[in-house]
Amino acid sequence: MLTLAARLIDSTSLCLDFEMKTHLPKVNLDQRKWHVIDADGAVLGRLAVQVADILRGKNKPVYTPHLDAGDFVIVVNAEKVRVTGKKETAKEYMSYSGWKGGEKYATVEQVRAKQPERLIEHAVKGMIPKNRLGRVLLTKLKVFKGPKHDHSAQTPAVLAPSK
């Protein structure tokens, strides 16, 4: 029969032989899919959440927060995205030139008239990590203001936006 001290020593030696290993999935860059989403009539925030989840790979069983396991996303008809409430005129986007008095404000209406792609890009950018991984994820987002896109050679799968 072992004494209590002998049991403790014996149990710690067993623990030293056994190592816990974290499973890291292999990110296969060849198996990345392309998805196309039509933003016509989709609510901006709901669309951005859906796009951000696909970019990060949260829709896959191999999701890991610090790895880029997501797919490419093409968003078409960015000019027809919808905002709710009074955001069309009340919501403002601010840009700063770095100079004194260099702040510029633009409403959703003004941004939609000049560069409607920026609406979706800005919303998605706010929903991904603010680090090197986030900058890599944003390169997989392709936004077009009209119904045509340049990535038909990748044969993207059509996804319905969450309305």
C-alpha positions, 0 to 999 in steps of 0.5 A: 500500500502506498502512502499519500506522499507516494501517491502524489509523486506517482500521480504527478509523474503520470501527468508529465508523460501525458501532453494535451495537444490543441488540434489545429486544422489544416487550412487548404488554400486550394479548397476555398470557395467563391460565393456571390451575394446579390445585395438588391433590397438586402439590409446593410447590417444583416448583409455585412454580418453574413459576409463577415462570417463567410470571410472569417470561415465561421460557417465551417466546422474547422473555424479557428479564430486566429486562422484564415479559413474563410472563402471569397465573397462577391457582392453585386448590386451594392447601390441597391442595398437598403438601410432602415429608419432614417439612416439614409440622411441621418447616419454620417461617415467621417473621414480625416485627412490628418490636417487641422480642420480636415474632417469630412462628413458624408451621409449614406445618401452621398456615399451611395451616389459617389461610391456605393461599394464603400457602404458594404466595405465599411460595414464589413470592415467593422465586423472583422478583427482589427489586425493583420488577419483582418486586413488579409480577410478584407482582400477576399471581399469583392464589391461591385455596384452593378449586377456584373462582376469580373470573377465569373471564371471562379464559378461562384455559388449564389447565396441568398442574402438574409433579408 
